[in-house]
């Protein structure tokens, strides 16, 4: 199916600011999706841009990510059949902190680190009101838009550095990116129309999961195609270190220790794909547990571990595999996508 052949193309996915997002590769990936694939799984959904493309194609979409802030995007834009945030919802979200004793985590952890005190307190107040919205899709949409607002306020759009407020006081950086000094509330209101407009119903029973894919795969039946975009070891594979603040905001941890200069939560959630010592065995296990799914598309990069030949050797016991390549002419940031490297797509079909 060509990406342009869909009545849902008028809906636009909000441009992500996410390391390794496949947003720019959607059209390239789409050409390898067979017409008869009706139910598709996006196993490592991240920003949800590929899952959203599947939804635009009219597919029944199962999307999954082990980080809950990514799952919230999936709930808001993939599973959600049509609920948007209206004025009365915004009034609730912006109505002040309803429980400052319980909702003070952002100010306690990140004030003076990523946000000035007033902004961190505003984020706590917003979070205290999310549960007051009248359905889970509105709640997910509120969290998704606020998380995106937070990345807009931080140089590089991630939280694995301690220079956010230093950069926000630098006139040269502010000139290039005024979002560094704009209030979260203002950024939220600017982004919200784009997110509301991205909500649509493709009349399929789409669902978003928040599980480790190794646990989820055995539970799924009648899936025609799976898209795997695992973390690329050696290329910014530890997403929890880059986006810990967003996960902390969504989960609102009460049972974590917060460590190092960036106040990352500990213990981290188990990935199984972000360390060289674990990735090889878990990739093998993943392919084994996906054996019942006829077609696999596997995104990868030629600078990652394990290497391309090893990946092929792991796939070949289960599927015929063809390797497609797309060169990076300029660096994109994250996942080894530097100039001269290749984005890889393993197209895996039944023998």
N, C-alpha and C positions, 0 to 999 in steps of 0.2 A: 504494500500500500504506500503510495506517495503521501508525504506529509501534507501536501496541499489539498488532498482529496478528502475533505471532511467538513461537515457543516458547523463544527465547533471551533473552527480556526479563528473566528473573530474574537474569541476569548484570549486574553493575553496573560501569560504567567509573569508575575512580578519579578523583575530582574534581580537575581540573587547576588549576594556578596559573600561567597562561600568557597573556601579552598577546595579545589577539585570538582566543583560543580560542572555537570555535563551540559549546561544550558547552551553553550556555543556548538555542541556536537549533536544536538537533537535531530536535525535534518539528516545528518550522516548516518546516525543510528537507525532512523526510521526506515531507511531503504532496505534494511535487512529483516524487517518484521513481516512475516508471512500474512497474507490476507486472512487465512483461516484461523489465526490465533485469536480466540475470542476472550479468554481469561488470561491475564498476564500478571506476573509478579515482579515488582521492583524490590529486590532483596535488601539493598543497602541504599535507601532512597535519598539520604542527605537532604539537599535543598528541595527535593520533590520535583525538579524540573522535568525529568524523564517520565515519572509517574503521571505528571500533568499532561505530557504529550500523549501518553497512552490513553488518558481520559478523553483528550480531544479527538483521538482516532475512533472513539466510540467503544473502546474495549471495556470489559469488566476488569477493574484494577484492584489488585491487592498490593498495598505498599507497606514497607516495613523499615524501621530503623531502630537500633538499640538505644539511641539517645532520644529522650522524650521531647525535647524542644523541636527536633525534626519531625517526630510523630505528630506534634501539634499542627505543623504545616500540613501534614497529610490529612489530619482530621478536618482542617479548615478548608482545604482546596481540593482534596481528592474524594474523601468520604462524604463530605458535606454536600447535600443535594440542592441547597439553595438559601441557606440562612446567612444573612448579612448583619452587620452592626448598624443599628439605627440611632437616631439622636438620643432616645431614652436610654439606650445601652451606654452611649458615651457619657451621658450625665451620671450614670451609676459608676462607671469606671473612674471618672475624674472627681468623685464626690468627697475625696479625702480618706484618710486611713480609718477604717472602722474598728481596727483592733491593733493598736500600736504596740501592745505588749507582745503579741504573737508575730506581727508583721514588721520586723525591723532588721531583717537579715541583710538586705542590700546596703542599708546605711551602716550597719555594724561591720560588714566585711569590706565593702568597696568604696565607701566614702573616703575621699582623699587619695584613692588609687586609680579608679576608672572614672568616677563621677565626683563632682562637688557634692557637698552634703545635701543641698536642697534637691538635686536631681536624684540622688540615691533614695531620699525620703519619699519623693514623688513616686518612684518605682515601687517602693514598699506599699504605699497607699493604693496604687493601681492594682497591685497583686492581691491586696486584701479584699478587693471588690469583685474579682473575676468570678468567684463562686456565686455571686449575687445575680449574675446573668441567667436568663431563664432556660437555656439549653446548652448542651455540651459543644455544639458547633460554634455558637457565639463565643463561648469560653475559649475554645481552641483558636479562633480567629483573633480574639483579643491578644492572646499570648503570642501568636505568630507575628502579629504586626508590632507589638512592643519589642520582641526580640530583634526584629529587623531594625527597629528604631535605635536600639542600643548599638548594633554594629555600625550604624551610620555615624554615631557619635565618637567612635574610636578609630584612630588612624590604623590602617591595614585591616580593619573590620574584624579583628579577633582579639583575644584576651590573654595571649601568651607572652605579653611584655608588660613592663611597669612604667612606660613613658606616656601613657594616655594624657595625663593632665599637663605634662611638660609640653607635649605636642600641641595641646589645646591652648597653650599660652604663647605659642610661636606665631608671630604675625605672618610669616611667609607661608606656614602650613595652613593657617586660617584663610589666607587669600586663595589658596588652592582648593580648600574644602571648608566652607563656612559651617557645615554640619557639626564640626567639632565643638562649636560654641552655641549651637542652637538648642533650645530646651527639648527634652524628650516629648513633652506634650505636643509641641509644634511639629516635630518630626512624625509623630504618630498620626496626627491629623492630615499631614501631607501624604503619607503613605496609604492611609485607610481607603480612599476612593479606588486606588489601584487594586487593592486586595478584595474589596467588595465586588468590584467589576470582574474579578477573576473567578468568582463563585458561579458555578453552573451545574445543572443536572444533565448528565448524559444518559439517564434512564437505565443505569446499570447499578447493581448492588456492590458498589465499591467499598473497600474497608482499609483502614490504616492500623497497622500493628506496631507495638513497641516491644519487640522481643529480639533476642539473639537469633540470627537466622538459622543456626544449627538446631535450635529448639523448635523453630517454626516450621521448617521444611517438612518434617515427618507428619505434621498435622494437616497439611494442605493436600487436597485432591482436586482432580479435574482442572489443573492448570496447564495451559497450552504452551506458554513461553515464560521463561524466567530471565530477567536482566540482572546480572551480577556486576556491581561496581565496588569491589572490596577495597579497603584502604590499601594504598600502595606502599609497602614497606620500603624504607630508605627515602621516602618522599612525603613527609608530613603526614604520617599514618595515624598519629595520636590526636584524634579530633577532640578528645576530652580535655587535653591541655589547651587547645586553641579556643574552645567554646564552653569551658567550664562555667563561666558566669551565666550563660543562657540556661544551661541545665540546672544550675543552682536556683535561678529565678523561677523556672517552671516547676521543678520538684519541691522547692522551698524546704530544703533539707533540715531536719531536726536531729539527725543521728550521724552527722559527718564531722570529721576533723578538717580544718582548712589550713593548708600547708603552703609553704614557699612564698615568694614575694608576690605572686599573683593571686593568692588565696584560693588555690584549686582544692576541690574536695578530695577527701581520702577516707576510705578506700574508693578507688575508681570502679566504675562498672566494668564487668569482664567483657572484653571484645573478642579476643582470640585471634584477631587479624592484624593487630597493630605492632607486633613484635616479631622479628625474624625467627626467634626460637619457637614461636607458636604457630606462625602463619602457614608454614608448609603442611603440617599435619592437619590443620583445620580446613585448609583449602581442599585437601584430599577428602576429608570427611564431608565437606559441603557438596562436592561433586557426587559422592556416593549417595548422599541423602536427596539429591536432586534427580536421581536416575529415573524417576517416574514422570518427569516433566519432559516432553518431547524435544523442545527447542531451547537452547541456551544462547544468550548473547552475553559475553564477558568483556567488560571494559578493562583496560590495563594500560601500562606504560612501559616502554622498552628500557627504562632505567631503574626498574623496581626489582625487588626480591620476592619470590624466585624469578629466574630469568625466563624468557619466552619459551625456550626449548623445554624447560622443566614444566611449565604450565601445559604445554602441548602433551607431554608425556602423561600428565595427570588426567587430562581430559580424554585422551584417545581410548582408554578402556571402555568408555561409555558412549562416545559420540564421534562422528566424523567432525573434523575441525578445519576451518579455513581461517587464515589470518589476514585481516584487513588492517591497513596502516594509514594514518593521517599525520603529516608532519606539522610540528609547531614551528612556524616561521618567526614567531616572537614569543617571549616568555609570557605565561599567563598567571604564574604564582601557584604554588602548591602542587602536590602529586607529581613532581618531576616534570611538569609541563614547561620546560625551558626550551629556548630556541635550539632547533636541531634535533630534539627528541621526537619520538613518535607516540601518538595516541594509538593504542592497539584495540581492535575489536575481534575477539575470537567468535566466529559464527559456527555454532555447534549444532549439528542436525543428526537425526537418527540414522543408524547404519543400515 
